[in-house]
Structure formats: structure tokens, C-alpha cells
Amino acid sequence: MNNQQKKNRLLILAIFGMSIIPFLIAWVLKENPEFLKGRTNYGQLITPVVTTERSELIGFDAFSAQNMDQLPGRWLIVNVIPHDDCNDVCLEAMYKTKQLQLMMSKDLVRTRRVAMIFKDVAPEVAAQWWKDDARLLRVKPDPAIIEKITAIRQGEVPDGMLLLMDPLGNLMMQYEPGFDPYKVKSDLTHLLKISQIG
């Protein structure tokens, strides 16, 4: 075999290697996602998509009932209050989302904070939970939404849980109690950047 034939064979092997190696790398990374160091999001993506209707939310008090028109077309930062009291974890979560919305700066108008109250609570008791938070919208969800959120959690819904809802009413992401508002901001900023709606 002369030198030219050797060079041709090496060239063919090199071309074959260049075409097959990327596919092998992609397959290995697909099978072993832990090899990827980068992280796309901090919250847990809700899959499959859980849809809701704005009509399934009603204003909890007079202020909220008058301002329900602020919900459509906005990304909702939803504090879930599953029990008839808002304990320290719940109060801390509402404080964090207040700070989170302020951190959104130019995207502030694209978002709205909502407290979703599952149980029947006396308005004067609930008013103590948000006494320094005049802009927070308070809503009472339809039993269908409560069922959907309980199904996402596969059981008990914890105090201090946070949800992100898109402008179409799809529940997009969930965060455990004790969430970091800076990490939520990172996820929300990314969602707003790629969003064609709201």
C-alpha cells in the first residue's frame, strides 16, 4: 500500500469520525444529564402543563374584587395559603415575593403578585397577614384549581409554596417553602425574555 492510499484512508476515517463523534457525545449527554454543569432553572417546571381559567379566581376582599382586571395578560407570582392561618413561613414567603417584584424593575408592569387563599378565613383575620402590603391581590380559587395544585404536589400543599402562572393561566413553575427570591427572579426574567405573551 503506497503513501497516497494511506492518506486517503486516514482522510476517510477522519471524515467518518467528525460526523459520528458529535452524535455519540449528544447521546451520552442525553443519557447522563448530570454531566451537564449548567442549570436552566431553579424552580421545578410543572409538566404536563396545568391550565386554569381566570374565571376560576374570585376576589377575596373588596379591593381584590375591584382589581381582578389586572390579572389577565400578566405573569402572576402566586403565594399559596393552603390553611386557615398564615404562619411565619407563609408570612416570610409573602415578604420575599414583595421584594422579588420590586427587583423586577423594568419588567415590574408585566407581573402581578397574588395571594391564593384556599380556606374560608374571616377578612379581619386575613387582613393582619398583609397589613403592610396594600398592592397585593387576594384571590379565592375555585375547587378545581385547588385540586390541580394538590395533584401537582401529590398530596399536602405546604405553607410558603410559590407558583408562577403565565398570562394564559398556565401554571408554569413551583418553588418549595424557603425559596430564594434571587433564584426565582432569575427564572422569571428568563421566562419574560422568551415569552411572546404578557
N, C-alpha and C positions, 0 to 999 in steps of 0.2 A: 504494500500500500504506500503510495507516494505522499509527499507532504500536502499536496493540494487536496487529496481525498480526506486526510486527517483534519485539515482546516474546515472543509465542508461539513464533516460530521460534527465537529465541535460547534460550528455555527448553527446547525440544525438543533443540537442539544440545548444550546443557549436560548434559541428562539422558543423551543418547547418549554424550557424551564421558566422563561419570562411570562409565558402565557398560563402555565398551570400553578405556579407558586402563589400568585395573588388569591386564586380561588381556594387553595389549601389554607392560607392564612385566614381568609374570611370564614371558612368552615370551622376552623379551630376556635376563633373568637366567638362564633355563634354558639358553639357547643360549650364554651367556657367563658361566659360573660364576666366572671370575676377577674379575668386577666386585664380587663379594661380598667384603668385607674380613674378615668374621668367619670363624673356623675352628672346626669342630665337634670335631675330634680331631687328635692329634699323631702317633699311630701309624698304620700302614696297615691299614685294615679288610680282613679276609680274605673275599673274595667269589669264587665262591659259598661258602656255609658248608661247612666241613670238619668232619665229625663223627668222633669217636673213642669208644671204649668204655674204661671204667676197667679192664676185664679185659685190655686191651692193654698195661697198665703193670704191671710187677712190681718189687718192692723190690730195689734194687741191693745192699744190705747188710742185716744182721740188724735194725738199728734201723728202717730204712725198711720192711722186710717186716712188722715188728710194728705199724707205724703207718699202713699203707695205708688203714685205715678212716677216716682223717682227710681223704681226698681227696673222696669224694662229698659233694655239697651245698655245696662251696666254690668260689670263684673261684681259679684257680691262676695264679700268677706263675711262668712256666716259663723257667729258664735252660737253653738248649740247648748241650750239649757234644758237637759232632759228631766230634771227633778223639780220638785216644788220649792227648792231653795237653791240659792246661788252661793256656794261655799267659797272658800279662799281660792281654790284652783279655778273656779268659774270666774270670779272677780278678776283674778290675775290675767286670765285669757282675754277678757274684755278690755282690760287696760292695754295689753300687748297689741290688740288689733287697732286700738285708738292710735297708738304710736306708729303702728305699721302704716295706717292710712296717711298719717302726716308725712311719713318717709317717702310716699309715692310721688311727691312734688308735682311735676307736670302731668302725671297720669292720675292725679287725685280725682279729677272730674269723671274719669272713666270707671271709678269704683264707688261702692256704697257699702257701709257696714250695716249688718243686720244681726239682731239677737233673735234666735228662733226658740220660742218658749213652748215646750211640749205639754206641760201640765196646766191645769187651771190654778192660777195664783191670784190672790187679791191684788188689785192695782196699787194700793198703798204700800203693800209689802214689796212688790216688784220695783216700785219707784225708788226704793232705797238702793237697789243694785246699780242703777245708772243715774244717780242724783247729780253727778258732775259731768254728765255726758248727754247734753241736750240734743245733739245731732243723730244719735244712734236710733235707727228704726227698729221697732219691736214688732215681731210678727208671730201669729199663731198659725202653725201649719195644719193642713188637712191631715186626717189619719193616714191617708195614702202615702204622704211624704214621710211621716214618722215610720211607717212600715218599711219604706225603701231605705231609709237611713239605718234602721235596725238590721235590715238584711245586709247592708254594706259592712256593718260592724260584726255581723254574725252573732248577734246577741246583745248584751247590755251596751248602751251608749254612755260613754264616760263623761263626767263633768270636765269642762275645759277643752273639749274637742272643737276643732275648727274645720270648716268646709270652704272650698272655693267653688262658686257657681258661675257659669258663663252667662252672657247676655241672653241666650236662648233658653235658660233654665236647666241646663245640663250640669249635674254635679260632677266636677272635674277632679278635684283632689281633696284628700283628707289629711289632717295632721293630728297627732296624738297630743294629749294634755301635756303642758310644759314645752310646747313648741317654741322655736327660736324665731322671733319676728323678722330678723335679718334674712334667715333662710326662706321664710315664706315670701318676703319681698323679692328675693332672687327668682323664685319660681313664678310669682305673679308678674314681675317685669318681663320675664321670658314669654309668658302666655300673652301678655298685652302686645308684645313686639310682633308675635306671629299671628295674632288674631286679626281676622278680616271683619269682625263684628265688634261692636261696642268699643 
